[in-house]
Amino acid sequence: MRVILHPEAEAEFLGAQRYYSEVRRALGLRFYDELSGLLLRVAERPLAFRQFAPPARRAFARHFPYAVVFVPRAEAVWIIAVMHVRRKPGYWKRRLTTRASRKRS
């Protein structure tokens, strides 16, 4: 299934990857690989992940404190946020009502 990232979710992903790269280049690469793999798993089986704020679902990264918040739709999986799990819970909810999203993958 196609994955579409909200522009702010894409900025969060790239910002976090940039942060980890500044800490250590290899760490930034690991973050990118792990989150990219998580996006692929979400695209392959979106309904396998628990719904936590209907209609949104959440998939956790294994080695980083991040989660992907998404809404599965018939035409694509809409990525609403790439969120740090220990900061500002629920900040992304306003994005559920916006249509400003961009294609990725």
QUIWOQUI-V529810 format. One record per residue. N is the residue number from 0. PSI is psi in degrees with one decimal (999 if undefined). Layout:
n->(N N)
psi->(PSI PSI)
This chain:
n->(0 1 2 3 4 5 6 7 8 9 10 11 12 13 14 15 16 17 18 19 20 21 22 23 24 25 26 27 28 29 30 31 32 33 34 35 36 37 38 39 40 41 42 43 44 45 46 47 48 49 50 51 52 53 54 55 56 57 58 59 60 61 62 63 64 65 66 67 68 69 70 71 72 73 74 75 76 77 78 79 80 81 82 83 84 85 86 87 88 89 90 91 92 93 94 95 96 97 98 99 100 101 102 103 104)
psi->(148.1 146.9 130.9 122.5 133.2 142.0 -36.7 -32.9 -40.4 -40.9 -37.5 -43.9 -50.9 -35.5 -42.7 -40.4 -40.3 -43.4 -51.1 -33.6 -34.8 -32.8 -50.7 128.2 -45.6 -32.6 -40.4 -40.0 -40.8 -42.9 -48.8 -46.3 -44.0 -45.8 -36.3 -42.2 -38.7 -41.2 -38.3 -42.7 -41.0 -42.8 -38.1 -39.1 66.3 -32.4 -4.7 -12.6 144.2 137.8 132.2 -19.0 79.4 133.0 7.7 148.3 164.8 137.7 126.6 141.2 153.1 -39.2 2.8 151.7 55.5 153.6 153.2 125.1 128.9 163.1 116.9 134.1 167.4 -38.5 -20.8 168.4 120.8 114.9 116.1 -37.5 149.2 92.2 144.5 127.1 -9.8 15.6 140.5 67.2 138.7 0.2 -27.3 -11.1 -31.2 -22.4 -18.9 -24.9 -7.1 150.6 3.4 90.7 157.7 151.7 146.9 136.1 999)
